[in-house]
């Protein structure tokens, strides 16, 4: 397999413990180990992360933005699922 045929990987970085991983970009690599090393070199040059995830792009299934209304509409009438009316104390941290 030459570099033109390498699979595409999506890269997710967690910047601090307690935070969520965020998608930061994509890269091609021969295997997951190489993708992890390349992701570290490309996306964490200045110690931006504490954790890296690499996922083969073809393993991700995503919703179609055109289906958003159909997909999310049933949850709009269930306000109890979104605790927007609670007061969260400052000492809780990343919530």
Beta strands, then each sheet from edge to edge (+ up, - down):
strand 1: 7-14
strand 2: 22-29
strand 3: 51-56
sheet 1: 2+ 1- 3+
end
